[in-house]
Structures are given as structure tokens and as C-alpha cells.
Amino acid sequence: MPKPERRPGKKKPNPLITAGIDTVDWKDAVLLRKFISDRGKIRARRVTGLTPQQQKQVAVAIKNAREMALLPYPGPARS
Amino acid sequence: MRHYEVMVILDPTLDERTVAPSLDTFLNVIRTSGGNVEKVDIWGKRRLSFEIKKHAEGIYAVLDINSEPDAVKELDRQLSLQESVLRTKVMRRETA
């Protein structure tokens, strides 16, 4: 089923506010997984629809989680 | 006094029942220096997203600690000397 088309200029729903989270926890790998691609790269802000502050928080959290092997480092696609 | 979060990844070949008591002996460093241990959360075995020292799995544990910086530093040093500890990470948690 195709997603409802978004008119240009219309904002995406902010995924963190909809989830009711104000501080990102780097131990929450399930949440952070939503913000990385299948190659393990951090998704861009225009994709995630986060505010600059939230995007920074998420990025730092992902990098911390990577150090503890909770999330993969970028590499060739794998499932 | 500061609030710290210490995450430890332990060797998956260890018996999970021995994890809590052995971590507790390390936590004496905190207790003897006047700090207190708020919570010891053992997540159990979890797949690592990449291999660490040839292990595909690890036993995760998160320690919530209130203590002086030097005591945590010493705890981290002692943990990292252990062969059975694959990785440690100390984070300052801001009291929200």
C-alpha cells in the first residue's frame, strides 16, 4: 500500500516526540536502530525529521552504542 | 559525588549465575571509598553486533553508581585487567 503523499513543505511527524522521549538513552538499541540505515549509517536529519538538537543527541547516542557493540559500525549491507 | 553508569561486557562462556557475585566483589572499591551502588542490572546474554575477541555474544551488565571520580576510575581499571571482561564503558549521567 503506498503511503499517503506528503505535499512539499509539509513537515514530517517528529519520531521522538511521538514516542514521548525527551532525552535519548544510548542503551536503547531498539529506538536507535530506527535512526540507522541497513548499512549501519546514521540517517540524515531530512530523513529522520528530528530537530537539530535531537539529531545531535541521537548521533552521540548511536556512537556510544556502537562502542559497546549494541549497534553495528557502517559497512557493507547485511541483514 | 557524581552519578556514573558503567556498562560491562563479559565473556559469554561464564556462568551467568556467577556474574552478580563476581561483579559485587569489584564494587567493594566503590563502597570502601564512600560511594554507593544504586543498581546492578544484568541484561544477560546478548548478541554483539560485531565480534569482540572472537566472541559473537556477550553478557551485558549495567552498574548505576554514586561515587567519587577516582573510585570509578579505579573500578574501571580493575575491570579492564580482568580477562573475562570484554569491554567496559563509563558514562557520567546528568541528573535530569
Backbone of each chain as nested JSON, in Angstrom:
{
  "chains": [
    {"id": "A", "residues": [
      {"number": 1, "name": "MET", "atoms": {"N": [0.84, -1.206, 0.0], "CA": [0.0, 0.0, 0.0], "C": [0.864, 1.241, 0.0]}},
      {"number": 2, "name": "PRO", "atoms": {"N": [0.658, 2.157, -0.929], "CA": [1.507, 3.366, -0.935], "C": [1.146, 4.283, 0.22]}},
      {"number": 3, "name": "LYS", "atoms": {"N": [2.2, 4.922, 0.733], "CA": [1.974, 5.854, 1.85], "C": [1.193, 7.071, 1.347]}},
      {"number": 4, "name": "PRO", "atoms": {"N": [0.429, 7.7, 2.206], "CA": [-0.248, 8.929, 1.776], "C": [0.767, 9.972, 1.37]}},
      {"number": 5, "name": "GLU", "atoms": {"N": [0.563, 10.567, 0.232], "CA": [1.539, 11.509, -0.313], "C": [1.609, 12.772, 0.537]}},
      {"number": 6, "name": "ARG", "atoms": {"N": [2.861, 13.209, 0.765], "CA": [3.056, 14.407, 1.576], "C": [3.285, 15.58, 0.645]}},
      {"number": 7, "name": "ARG", "atoms": {"N": [2.541, 16.621, 0.847], "CA": [2.72, 17.785, -0.006], "C": [4.054, 18.449, 0.297]}},
      {"number": 8, "name": "PRO", "atoms": {"N": [4.717, 18.999, -0.711], "CA": [6.018, 19.622, -0.448], "C": [5.888, 20.737, 0.575]}},
      {"number": 9, "name": "GLY", "atoms": {"N": [6.881, 20.776, 1.502], "CA": [6.839, 21.816, 2.511], "C": [6.115, 21.375, 3.767]}},
      {"number": 10, "name": "LYS", "atoms": {"N": [5.418, 20.241, 3.69], "CA": [4.733, 19.768, 4.891], "C": [5.729, 18.987, 5.746]}},
      {"number": 11, "name": "LYS", "atoms": {"N": [5.757, 19.304, 7.043], "CA": [6.747, 18.67, 7.931], "C": [6.386, 17.228, 8.233]}},
      {"number": 12, "name": "LYS", "atoms": {"N": [7.448, 16.427, 8.418], "CA": [7.259, 15.049, 8.875], "C": [6.89, 15.052, 10.347]}},
      {"number": 13, "name": "PRO", "atoms": {"N": [6.197, 14.042, 10.809], "CA": [5.992, 13.954, 12.249], "C": [7.328, 13.657, 12.941]}},
      {"number": 14, "name": "ASN", "atoms": {"N": [7.572, 14.321, 14.056], "CA": [8.833, 14.122, 14.776], "C": [8.784, 12.795, 15.539]}},
      {"number": 15, "name": "PRO", "atoms": {"N": [9.643, 11.838, 15.178], "CA": [9.519, 10.5, 15.765], "C": [9.8, 10.444, 17.265]}},
      {"number": 16, "name": "LEU", "atoms": {"N": [10.629, 11.361, 17.768], "CA": [10.924, 11.295, 19.207], "C": [9.763, 11.852, 20.018]}},
      {"number": 17, "name": "ILE", "atoms": {"N": [9.134, 12.909, 19.508], "CA": [8.018, 13.492, 20.249], "C": [6.839, 12.521, 20.236]}},
      {"number": 18, "name": "THR", "atoms": {"N": [6.63, 11.862, 19.092], "CA": [5.533, 10.884, 19.05], "C": [5.801, 9.725, 20.003]}},
      {"number": 19, "name": "ALA", "atoms": {"N": [7.097, 9.386, 20.203], "CA": [7.41, 8.309, 21.135], "C": [7.44, 8.798, 22.575]}},
      {"number": 20, "name": "GLY", "atoms": {"N": [7.348, 10.112, 22.78], "CA": [7.32, 10.657, 24.132], "C": [8.657, 10.594, 24.848]}},
      {"number": 21, "name": "ILE", "atoms": {"N": [9.746, 10.827, 24.103], "CA": [11.091, 10.739, 24.683], "C": [11.732, 12.117, 24.624]}},
      {"number": 22, "name": "ASP", "atoms": {"N": [12.235, 12.609, 25.754], "CA": [12.914, 13.908, 25.686], "C": [14.421, 13.802, 25.826]}},
      {"number": 23, "name": "THR", "atoms": {"N": [14.928, 12.778, 26.531], "CA": [16.374, 12.57, 26.499], "C": [16.653, 11.179, 25.933]}},
      {"number": 24, "name": "VAL", "atoms": {"N": [17.575, 11.135, 24.977], "CA": [17.868, 9.879, 24.298], "C": [18.831, 9.067, 25.15]}},
      {"number": 25, "name": "ASP", "atoms": {"N": [18.492, 7.798, 25.357], "CA": [19.338, 6.9, 26.133], "C": [20.158, 6.061, 25.157]}},
      {"number": 26, "name": "TRP", "atoms": {"N": [21.479, 6.087, 25.332], "CA": [22.335, 5.357, 24.392], "C": [22.209, 3.847, 24.564]}},
      {"number": 27, "name": "LYS", "atoms": {"N": [21.573, 3.388, 25.645], "CA": [21.421, 1.947, 25.852], "C": [20.181, 1.39, 25.151]}},
      {"number": 28, "name": "ASP", "atoms": {"N": [19.349, 2.291, 24.631], "CA": [18.106, 1.858, 23.998], "C": [18.353, 1.537, 22.527]}},
      {"number": 29, "name": "ALA", "atoms": {"N": [18.889, 0.348, 22.287], "CA": [19.297, -0.008, 20.926], "C": [18.106, -0.134, 19.992]}},
      {"number": 30, "name": "VAL", "atoms": {"N": [16.959, -0.528, 20.538], "CA": [15.766, -0.71, 19.692], "C": [15.334, 0.632, 19.107]}},
      {"number": 31, "name": "LEU", "atoms": {"N": [15.36, 1.667, 19.955], "CA": [14.995, 3.006, 19.479], "C": [16.008, 3.516, 18.464]}},
      {"number": 32, "name": "LEU", "atoms": {"N": [17.292, 3.36, 18.795], "CA": [18.336, 3.929, 17.938], "C": [18.414, 3.241, 16.583]}},
      {"number": 33, "name": "ARG", "atoms": {"N": [18.015, 1.971, 16.551], "CA": [18.016, 1.233, 15.292], "C": [17.183, 1.924, 14.215]}},
      {"number": 34, "name": "LYS", "atoms": {"N": [16.146, 2.65, 14.658], "CA": [15.289, 3.351, 13.709], "C": [16.039, 4.466, 12.991]}},
      {"number": 35, "name": "PHE", "atoms": {"N": [17.125, 4.927, 13.578], "CA": [17.833, 6.079, 13.016], "C": [19.092, 5.686, 12.264]}},
      {"number": 36, "name": "ILE", "atoms": {"N": [19.277, 4.381, 12.028], "CA": [20.402, 3.973, 11.198], "C": [19.87, 3.2, 9.996]}},
      {"number": 37, "name": "SER", "atoms": {"N": [20.631, 3.25, 8.902], "CA": [20.22, 2.537, 7.697], "C": [20.616, 1.073, 7.826]}},
      {"number": 38, "name": "ASP", "atoms": {"N": [20.269, 0.26, 6.844], "CA": [20.626, -1.163, 6.934], "C": [22.126, -1.376, 6.765]}},
      {"number": 39, "name": "ARG", "atoms": {"N": [22.819, -0.349, 6.31], "CA": [24.287, -0.43, 6.255], "C": [24.928, 0.055, 7.55]}},
      {"number": 40, "name": "GLY", "atoms": {"N": [24.135, 0.502, 8.459], "CA": [24.667, 0.957, 9.74], "C": [24.979, 2.432, 9.794]}},
      {"number": 41, "name": "LYS", "atoms": {"N": [24.646, 3.149, 8.727], "CA": [24.924, 4.587, 8.729], "C": [23.829, 5.342, 9.466]}},
      {"number": 42, "name": "ILE", "atoms": {"N": [24.199, 6.46, 10.069], "CA": [23.217, 7.309, 10.735], "C": [22.406, 8.03, 9.667]}},
      {"number": 43, "name": "ARG", "atoms": {"N": [21.088, 7.987, 9.812], "CA": [20.225, 8.623, 8.808], "C": [20.289, 10.141, 8.938]}},
      {"number": 44, "name": "ALA", "atoms": {"N": [20.152, 10.806, 7.789], "CA": [20.228, 12.265, 7.758], "C": [18.987, 12.855, 8.409]}},
      {"number": 45, "name": "ARG", "atoms": {"N": [19.115, 14.112, 8.803], "CA": [18.029, 14.781, 9.501], "C": [16.805, 14.942, 8.622]}},
      {"number": 46, "name": "ARG", "atoms": {"N": [17.036, 15.139, 7.311], "CA": [15.878, 15.293, 6.44], "C": [15.108, 13.98, 6.319]}},
      {"number": 47, "name": "VAL", "atoms": {"N": [15.766, 12.871, 6.642], "CA": [15.078, 11.58, 6.636], "C": [14.396, 11.322, 7.978]}},
      {"number": 48, "name": "THR", "atoms": {"N": [15.126, 11.627, 9.068], "CA": [14.591, 11.305, 10.393], "C": [13.524, 12.292, 10.837]}},
      {"number": 49, "name": "GLY", "atoms": {"N": [13.606, 13.535, 10.359], "CA": [12.637, 14.537, 10.775], "C": [12.827, 15.025, 12.191]}},
      {"number": 50, "name": "LEU", "atoms": {"N": [14.075, 14.929, 12.706], "CA": [14.359, 15.378, 14.07], "C": [14.784, 16.839, 14.065]}},
      {"number": 51, "name": "THR", "atoms": {"N": [14.726, 17.461, 15.247], "CA": [15.271, 18.805, 15.381], "C": [16.798, 18.688, 15.434]}},
      {"number": 52, "name": "PRO", "atoms": {"N": [17.52, 19.783, 15.145], "CA": [18.983, 19.713, 15.183], "C": [19.514, 19.208, 16.522]}},
      {"number": 53, "name": "GLN", "atoms": {"N": [18.9, 19.655, 17.622], "CA": [19.356, 19.23, 18.939], "C": [19.145, 17.731, 19.136]}},
      {"number": 54, "name": "GLN", "atoms": {"N": [17.965, 17.27, 18.716], "CA": [17.674, 15.84, 18.868], "C": [18.581, 15.0, 17.985]}},
      {"number": 55, "name": "GLN", "atoms": {"N": [18.823, 15.483, 16.755], "CA": [19.666, 14.732, 15.836], "C": [21.057, 14.548, 16.424]}},
      {"number": 56, "name": "LYS", "atoms": {"N": [21.561, 15.613, 17.072], "CA": [22.88, 15.544, 17.695], "C": [22.881, 14.515, 18.824]}},
      {"number": 57, "name": "GLN", "atoms": {"N": [21.836, 14.586, 19.66], "CA": [21.713, 13.632, 20.768], "C": [21.69, 12.202, 20.25]}},
      {"number": 58, "name": "VAL", "atoms": {"N": [20.891, 11.978, 19.199], "CA": [20.777, 10.64, 18.634], "C": [22.12, 10.192, 18.071]}},
      {"number": 59, "name": "ALA", "atoms": {"N": [22.805, 11.11, 17.382], "CA": [24.087, 10.75, 16.774], "C": [25.103, 10.351, 17.832]}},
      {"number": 60, "name": "VAL", "atoms": {"N": [25.159, 11.124, 18.935], "CA": [26.102, 10.807, 20.009], "C": [25.726, 9.474, 20.642]}},
      {"number": 61, "name": "ALA", "atoms": {"N": [24.42, 9.256, 20.832], "CA": [23.953, 8.016, 21.445], "C": [24.313, 6.814, 20.576]}},
      {"number": 62, "name": "ILE", "atoms": {"N": [24.15, 6.965, 19.257], "CA": [24.477, 5.858, 18.351], "C": [25.964, 5.542, 18.432]}},
      {"number": 63, "name": "LYS", "atoms": {"N": [26.781, 6.592, 18.483], "CA": [28.231, 6.365, 18.517], "C": [28.647, 5.667, 19.812]}},
      {"number": 64, "name": "ASN", "atoms": {"N": [27.985, 6.04, 20.91], "CA": [28.274, 5.347, 22.168], "C": [27.829, 3.897, 22.108]}},
      {"number": 65, "name": "ALA", "atoms": {"N": [26.646, 3.683, 21.547], "CA": [26.118, 2.322, 21.464], "C": [26.998, 1.446, 20.579]}},
      {"number": 66, "name": "ARG", "atoms": {"N": [27.585, 2.049, 19.54], "CA": [28.482, 1.287, 18.678], "C": [29.698, 0.804, 19.449]}},
      {"number": 67, "name": "GLU", "atoms": {"N": [30.204, 1.646, 20.327], "CA": [31.397, 1.258, 21.065], "C": [31.143, 0.03, 21.92]}},
      {"number": 68, "name": "MET", "atoms": {"N": [29.896, -0.137, 22.35], "CA": [29.565, -1.293, 23.175], "C": [28.882, -2.394, 22.363]}},
      {"number": 69, "name": "ALA", "atoms": {"N": [29.066, -2.38, 21.065], "CA": [28.569, -3.446, 20.181], "C": [27.054, -3.61, 20.223]}},
      {"number": 70, "name": "LEU", "atoms": {"N": [26.35, -2.565, 20.625], "CA": [24.885, -2.632, 20.596], "C": [24.376, -2.357, 19.182]}},
      {"number": 71, "name": "LEU", "atoms": {"N": [25.132, -1.542, 18.438], "CA": [24.777, -1.216, 17.063], "C": [25.999, -1.468, 16.192]}},
      {"number": 72, "name": "PRO", "atoms": {"N": [25.765, -1.771, 14.919], "CA": [26.898, -2.033, 14.035], "C": [27.575, -0.744, 13.573]}},
      {"number": 73, "name": "TYR", "atoms": {"N": [28.837, -0.86, 13.226], "CA": [29.531, 0.232, 12.543], "C": [29.143, 0.169, 11.066]}},
      {"number": 74, "name": "PRO", "atoms": {"N": [29.243, 1.292, 10.347], "CA": [28.893, 1.257, 8.922], "C": [29.771, 0.256, 8.189]}},
      {"number": 75, "name": "GLY", "atoms": {"N": [29.152, -0.435, 7.265], "CA": [29.882, -1.425, 6.485], "C": [28.986, -1.89, 5.364]}},
      {"number": 76, "name": "PRO", "atoms": {"N": [29.408, -2.9, 4.624], "CA": [28.556, -3.415, 3.55], "C": [27.239, -3.921, 4.108]}},
      {"number": 77, "name": "ALA", "atoms": {"N": [26.18, -3.796, 3.289], "CA": [24.836, -4.149, 3.754], "C": [24.785, -5.6, 4.202]}},
      {"number": 78, "name": "ARG", "atoms": {"N": [24.134, -5.813, 5.32], "CA": [23.932, -7.161, 5.837], "C": [22.607, -7.175, 6.579]}},
      {"number": 79, "name": "SER", "atoms": {"N": [22.025, -8.35, 6.669], "CA": [20.758, -8.377, 7.394], "C": [20.844, -9.361, 8.53]}}
    ]},
    {"id": "B", "residues": [
      {"number": 1, "name": "MET", "atoms": {"N": [30.556, 13.898, 44.907], "CA": [29.867, 12.675, 44.484], "C": [29.217, 12.886, 43.127]}},
      {"number": 2, "name": "ARG", "atoms": {"N": [29.355, 11.92, 42.299], "CA": [28.759, 12.01, 40.976], "C": [28.07, 10.714, 40.613]}},
      {"number": 3, "name": "HIS", "atoms": {"N": [27.162, 10.844, 39.683], "CA": [26.418, 9.671, 39.257], "C": [27.05, 9.098, 37.992]}},
      {"number": 4, "name": "TYR", "atoms": {"N": [27.404, 7.836, 38.063], "CA": [28.019, 7.183, 36.906], "C": [27.217, 5.972, 36.481]}},
      {"number": 5, "name": "GLU", "atoms": {"N": [27.363, 5.689, 35.207], "CA": [26.794, 4.476, 34.639], "C": [27.965, 3.696, 34.069]}},
      {"number": 6, "name": "VAL", "atoms": {"N": [28.144, 2.485, 34.512], "CA": [29.23, 1.675, 33.979], "C": [28.616, 0.478, 33.267]}},
      {"number": 7, "name": "MET", "atoms": {"N": [28.93, 0.346, 31.981], "CA": [28.449, -0.833, 31.275], "C": [29.617, -1.775, 31.065]}},
      {"number": 8, "name": "VAL", "atoms": {"N": [29.381, -3.053, 31.313], "CA": [30.43, -4.058, 31.212], "C": [29.944, -5.156, 30.27]}},
      {"number": 9, "name": "ILE", "atoms": {"N": [30.81, -5.583, 29.373], "CA": [30.514, -6.771, 28.57], "C": [31.445, -7.879, 29.035]}},
      {"number": 10, "name": "LEU", "atoms": {"N": [30.84, -8.976, 29.457], "CA": [31.614, -10.09, 29.996], "C": [31.644, -11.249, 29.004]}},
      {"number": 11, "name": "ASP", "atoms": {"N": [32.631, -12.104, 29.216], "CA": [32.812, -13.3, 28.396], "C": [31.551, -14.17, 28.454]}},
      {"number": 12, "name": "PRO", "atoms": {"N": [31.006, -14.568, 27.272], "CA": [29.758, -15.345, 27.274], "C": [29.925, -16.766, 27.804]}},
      {"number": 13, "name": "THR", "atoms": {"N": [31.172, -17.247, 27.923], "CA": [31.364, -18.608, 28.417], "C": [31.232, -18.691, 29.929]}},
      {"number": 14, "name": "LEU", "atoms": {"N": [31.173, -17.532, 30.586], "CA": [30.974, -17.545, 32.037], "C": [29.574, -18.047, 32.362]}},
      {"number": 15, "name": "ASP", "atoms": {"N": [29.44, -18.607, 33.561], "CA": [28.119, -18.998, 34.034], "C": [27.398, -17.731, 34.492]}},
      {"number": 16, "name": "GLU", "atoms": {"N": [26.188, -17.54, 33.966], "CA": [25.502, -16.28, 34.261], "C": [25.198, -16.101, 35.747]}},
      {"number": 17, "name": "ARG", "atoms": {"N": [25.093, -17.218, 36.465], "CA": [24.779, -17.09, 37.899], "C": [25.963, -16.563, 38.694]}},
      {"number": 18, "name": "THR", "atoms": {"N": [27.178, -16.737, 38.157], "CA": [28.35, -16.275, 38.893], "C": [28.635, -14.8, 38.627]}},
      {"number": 19, "name": "VAL", "atoms": {"N": [27.907, -14.219, 37.678], "CA": [28.217, -12.845, 37.275], "C": [27.952, -11.856, 38.403]}},
      {"number": 20, "name": "ALA", "atoms": {"N": [26.747, -11.942, 38.983], "CA": [26.377, -10.98, 40.015], "C": [27.344, -10.978, 41.198]}},
      {"number": 21, "name": "PRO", "atoms": {"N": [27.668, -12.149, 41.784], "CA": [28.615, -12.135, 42.91], "C": [30.004, -11.616, 42.527]}},
      {"number": 22, "name": "SER", "atoms": {"N": [30.474, -11.977, 41.318], "CA": [31.826, -11.541, 40.964], "C": [31.873, -10.04, 40.704]}},
      {"number": 23, "name": "LEU", "atoms": {"N": [30.792, -9.494, 40.127], "CA": [30.758, -8.037, 39.95], "C": [30.724, -7.351, 41.312]}},
      {"number": 24, "name": "ASP", "atoms": {"N": [30.045, -7.993, 42.244], "CA": [29.898, -7.4, 43.561], "C": [31.239, -7.23, 44.258]}},
      {"number": 25, "name": "THR", "atoms": {"N": [32.152, -8.19, 44.054], "CA": [33.464, -8.062, 44.69], "C": [34.196, -6.841, 44.146]}},
      {"number": 26, "name": "PHE", "atoms": {"N": [33.993, -6.55, 42.845], "CA": [34.639, -5.361, 42.281], "C": [34.04, -4.079, 42.849]}},
      {"number": 27, "name": "LEU", "atoms": {"N": [32.74, -4.164, 43.159], "CA": [32.055, -2.967, 43.63], "C": [32.49, -2.567, 45.038]}},
      {"number": 28, "name": "ASN", "atoms": {"N": [33.247, -3.441, 45.716], "CA": [33.76, -3.068, 47.033], "C": [34.653, -1.837, 46.965]}},
      {"number": 29, "name": "VAL", "atoms": {"N": [35.308, -1.643, 45.824], "CA": [36.145, -0.454, 45.643], "C": [35.311, 0.803, 45.848]}},
      {"number": 30, "name": "ILE", "atoms": {"N": [34.094, 0.771, 45.299], "CA": [33.208, 1.928, 45.42], "C": [32.759, 2.084, 46.87]}},
      {"number": 31, "name": "ARG", "atoms": {"N": [32.356, 0.965, 47.454], "CA": [31.774, 1.038, 48.795], "C": [32.796, 1.491, 49.824]}},
      {"number": 32, "name": "THR", "atoms": {"N": [34.026, 0.986, 49.722], "CA": [35.032, 1.344, 50.734], "C": [35.457, 2.8, 50.609]}},
      {"number": 33, "name": "SER", "atoms": {"N": [35.225, 3.413, 49.432], "CA": [35.62, 4.811, 49.278], "C": [34.448, 5.762, 49.508]}},
      {"number": 34, "name": "GLY", "atoms": {"N": [33.39, 5.245, 50.095], "CA": [32.294, 6.13, 50.471], "C": [31.214, 6.31, 49.435]}},
      {"number": 35, "name": "GLY", "atoms": {"N": [31.335, 5.633, 48.313], "CA": [30.287, 5.733, 47.303], "C": [29.21, 4.686, 47.561]}},
      {"number": 36, "name": "ASN", "atoms": {"N": [28.134, 4.77, 46.806], "CA": [27.138, 3.705, 46.939], "C": [26.671, 3.228, 45.566]}},
      {"number": 37, "name": "VAL", "atoms": {"N": [26.297, 1.971, 45.555], "CA": [25.874, 1.34, 44.313], "C": [24.359, 1.351, 44.293]}},
      {"number": 38, "name": "GLU", "atoms": {"N": [23.814, 2.046, 43.288], "CA": [22.352, 2.177, 43.249], "C": [21.691, 0.951, 42.664]}},
      {"number": 39, "name": "LYS", "atoms": {"N": [22.241, 0.472, 41.572], "CA": [21.569, -0.621, 40.89], "C": [22.585, -1.431, 40.105]}},
      {"number": 40, "name": "VAL", "atoms": {"N": [22.411, -2.735, 40.124], "CA": [23.192, -3.605, 39.257], "C": [22.196, -4.311, 38.356]}},
      {"number": 41, "name": "ASP", "atoms": {"N": [22.251, -3.97, 37.088], "CA": [21.291, -4.526, 36.148], "C": [22.026, -5.472, 35.208]}},
      {"number": 42, "name": "ILE", "atoms": {"N": [21.745, -6.761, 35.332], "CA": [22.384, -7.736, 34.441], "C": [21.399, -8.08, 33.33]}},
      {"number": 43, "name": "TRP", "atoms": {"N": [21.774, -7.671, 32.131], "CA": [20.889, -7.883, 30.976], "C": [20.891, -9.337, 30.538]}},
      {"number": 44, "name": "GLY", "atoms": {"N": [21.968, -10.032, 30.832], "CA": [22.108, -11.394, 30.342], "C": [22.805, -11.423, 28.993]}},
      {"number": 45, "name": "LYS", "atoms": {"N": [22.753, -12.585, 28.365], "CA": [23.462, -12.761, 27.102], "C": [22.768, -12.004, 25.979]}},
      {"number": 46, "name": "ARG", "atoms": {"N": [23.585, -11.394, 25.136], "CA": [23.057, -10.599, 24.048], "C": [24.022, -10.742, 22.885]}},
      {"number": 47, "name": "ARG", "atoms": {"N": [23.482, -10.776, 21.685], "CA": [24.357, -10.843, 20.503], "C": [25.119, -9.535, 20.364]}},
      {"number": 48, "name": "LEU", "atoms": {"N": [26.389, -9.638, 20.067], "CA": [27.17, -8.44, 19.773], "C": [26.979, -8.12, 18.297]}},
      {"number": 49, "name": "SER", "atoms": {"N": [26.968, -6.835, 17.962], "CA": [26.772, -6.515, 16.55], "C": [28.062, -6.7, 15.753]}},
      {"number": 50, "name": "PHE", "atoms": {"N": [29.156, -6.93, 16.444], "CA": [30.386, -7.352, 15.773], "C": [31.181, -8.139, 16.797]}},
      {"number": 51, "name": "GLU", "atoms": {"N": [32.141, -8.917, 16.324], "CA": [32.882, -9.769, 17.254], "C": [33.845, -8.959, 18.098]}},
      {"number": 52, "name": "ILE", "atoms": {"N": [33.922, -9.317, 19.37], "CA": [34.934, -8.75, 20.254], "C": [35.734, -9.931, 20.783]}},
      {"number": 53, "name": "LYS", "atoms": {"N": [37.036, -9.908, 20.55], "CA": [37.918, -11.013, 20.933], "C": [37.344, -12.357, 20.509]}},
      {"number": 54, "name": "LYS", "atoms": {"N": [36.831, -12.41, 19.292], "CA": [36.326, -13.643, 18.675], "C": [35.03, -14.155, 19.294]}},
      {"number": 55, "name": "HIS", "atoms": {"N": [34.399, -13.348, 20.131], "CA": [33.114, -13.775, 20.697], "C": [31.979, -13.098, 19.946]}},
      {"number": 56, "name": "ALA", "atoms": {"N": [30.952, -13.878, 19.629], "CA": [29.788, -13.307, 18.938], "C": [28.731, -12.838, 19.926]}},
      {"number": 57, "name": "GLU", "atoms": {"N": [28.854, -13.3, 21.181], "CA": [27.892, -12.909, 22.202], "C": [28.627, -12.321, 23.393]}},
      {"number": 58, "name": "GLY", "atoms": {"N": [27.859, -11.688, 24.258], "CA": [28.453, -11.175, 25.48], "C": [27.397, -11.066, 26.554]}},
      {"number": 59, "name": "ILE", "atoms": {"N": [27.843, -11.108, 27.811], "CA": [26.917, -10.896, 28.919], "C": [27.018, -9.429, 29.303]}},
      {"number": 60, "name": "TYR", "atoms": {"N": [25.897, -8.718, 29.181], "CA": [25.889, -7.287, 29.464], "C": [25.467, -7.038, 30.901]}},
      {"number": 61, "name": "ALA", "atoms": {"N": [26.102, -6.056, 31.519], "CA": [25.678, -5.629, 32.845], "C": [25.834, -4.119, 32.934]}},
      {"number": 62, "name": "VAL", "atoms": {"N": [24.885, -3.468, 33.566], "CA": [24.938, -2.021, 33.748], "C": [24.916, -1.721, 35.24]}},
      {"number": 63, "name": "LEU", "atoms": {"N": [25.903, -0.937, 35.674], "CA": [26.006, -0.586, 37.09], "C": [25.706, 0.889, 37.254]}},
      {"number": 64, "name": "ASP", "atoms": {"N": [24.803, 1.188, 38.154], "CA": [24.491, 2.582, 38.485], "C": [25.187, 2.916, 39.789]}},
      {"number": 65, "name": "ILE", "atoms": {"N": [26.057, 3.922, 39.741], "CA": [26.932, 4.173, 40.875], "C": [26.934, 5.651, 41.23]}},
      {"number": 66, "name": "ASN", "atoms": {"N": [26.92, 5.909, 42.527], "CA": [27.163, 7.259, 43.032], "C": [28.509, 7.228, 43.712]}},
      {"number": 67, "name": "SER", "atoms": {"N": [29.478, 7.955, 43.188], "CA": [30.78, 7.856, 43.834], "C": [31.702, 8.979, 43.401]}},
      {"number": 68, "name": "GLU", "atoms": {"N": [32.888, 8.96, 44.004], "CA": [33.917, 9.926, 43.645], "C": [34.556, 9.489, 42.331]}},
      {"number": 69, "name": "PRO", "atoms": {"N": [35.031, 10.463, 41.53], "CA": [35.644, 10.118, 40.245], "C": [36.792, 9.113, 40.358]}},
      {"number": 70, "name": "ASP", "atoms": {"N": [37.642, 9.276, 41.388], "CA": [38.807, 8.398, 41.491], "C": [38.417, 6.94, 41.711]}},
      {"number": 71, "name": "ALA", "atoms": {"N": [37.317, 6.743, 42.469], "CA": [36.887, 5.378, 42.756], "C": [36.398, 4.689, 41.492]}},
      {"number": 72, "name": "VAL", "atoms": {"N": [35.682, 5.444, 40.651], "CA": [35.177, 4.858, 39.412], "C": [36.33, 4.539, 38.474]}},
      {"number": 73, "name": "LYS", "atoms": {"N": [37.319, 5.425, 38.469], "CA": [38.483, 5.217, 37.622], "C": [39.188, 3.918, 38.023]}},
      {"number": 74, "name": "GLU", "atoms": {"N": [39.298, 3.721, 39.337], "CA": [39.945, 2.518, 39.849], "C": [39.119, 1.276, 39.494]}},
      {"number": 75, "name": "LEU", "atoms": {"N": [37.799, 1.389, 39.617], "CA": [36.916, 0.27, 39.26], "C": [37.094, -0.086, 37.788]}},
      {"number": 76, "name": "ASP", "atoms": {"N": [37.117, 0.916, 36.939], "CA": [37.267, 0.689, 35.503], "C": [38.612, 0.022, 35.211]}},
      {"number": 77, "name": "ARG", "atoms": {"N": [39.658, 0.47, 35.936], "CA": [40.991, -0.095, 35.722], "C": [40.991, -1.574, 36.098]}},
      {"number": 78, "name": "GLN", "atoms": {"N": [40.41, -1.866, 37.291], "CA": [40.421, -3.252, 37.748], "C": [39.606, -4.156, 36.835]}},
      {"number": 79, "name": "LEU", "atoms": {"N": [38.463, -3.636, 36.351], "CA": [37.645, -4.446, 35.451], "C": [38.392, -4.74, 34.161]}},
      {"number": 80, "name": "SER", "atoms": {"N": [39.064, -3.709, 33.636], "CA": [39.719, -3.907, 32.343], "C": [40.916, -4.842, 32.445]}},
      {"number": 81, "name": "LEU", "atoms": {"N": [41.409, -5.074, 33.669], "CA": [42.511, -6.021, 33.83], "C": [42.019, -7.458, 33.77]}},
      {"number": 82, "name": "GLN", "atoms": {"N": [40.722, -7.625, 34.005], "CA": [40.159, -8.971, 34.014], "C": [40.115, -9.558, 32.613]}},
      {"number": 83, "name": "GLU", "atoms": {"N": [40.525, -10.808, 32.511], "CA": [40.492, -11.497, 31.216], "C": [39.044, -11.716, 30.75]}},
      {"number": 84, "name": "SER", "atoms": {"N": [38.139, -11.899, 31.701], "CA": [36.75, -12.248, 31.355], "C": [35.915, -11.028, 30.983]}},
      {"number": 85, "name": "VAL", "atoms": {"N": [36.486, -9.835, 31.139], "CA": [35.751, -8.622, 30.778], "C": [36.143, -8.227, 29.363]}},
      {"number": 86, "name": "LEU", "atoms": {"N": [35.186, -8.263, 28.459], "CA": [35.499, -7.948, 27.064], "C": [35.624, -6.447, 26.856]}},
      {"number": 87, "name": "ARG", "atoms": {"N": [34.732, -5.688, 27.512], "CA": [34.735, -4.247, 27.29], "C": [34.022, -3.539, 28.432]}},
      {"number": 88, "name": "THR", "atoms": {"N": [34.454, -2.317, 28.706], "CA": [33.764, -1.517, 29.72], "C": [33.539, -0.122, 29.161]}},
      {"number": 89, "name": "LYS", "atoms": {"N": [32.546, 0.546, 29.703], "CA": [32.317, 1.932, 29.318], "C": [31.752, 2.662, 30.52]}},
      {"number": 90, "name": "VAL", "atoms": {"N": [32.378, 3.782, 30.849], "CA": [31.92, 4.595, 31.969], "C": [31.289, 5.859, 31.409]}},
      {"number": 91, "name": "MET", "atoms": {"N": [30.068, 6.143, 31.817], "CA": [29.391, 7.356, 31.365], "C": [28.955, 8.155, 32.585]}},
      {"number": 92, "name": "ARG", "atoms": {"N": [29.121, 9.476, 32.493], "CA": [28.556, 10.373, 33.503], "C": [27.106, 10.561, 33.161]}},
      {"number": 93, "name": "ARG", "atoms": {"N": [26.231, 10.295, 34.122], "CA": [24.839, 10.576, 33.806], "C": [24.419, 11.849, 34.503]}},
      {"number": 94, "name": "GLU", "atoms": {"N": [23.95, 12.787, 33.715], "CA": [23.469, 14.048, 34.28], "C": [22.145, 13.77, 34.966]}},
      {"number": 95, "name": "THR", "atoms": {"N": [22.019, 14.281, 36.176], "CA": [20.754, 14.082, 36.876], "C": [19.695, 14.981, 36.25]}},
      {"number": 96, "name": "ALA", "atoms": {"N": [18.737, 14.335, 35.623], "CA": [17.713, 15.079, 34.896], "C": [16.597, 15.535, 35.837]}}
    ]}
  ]
}
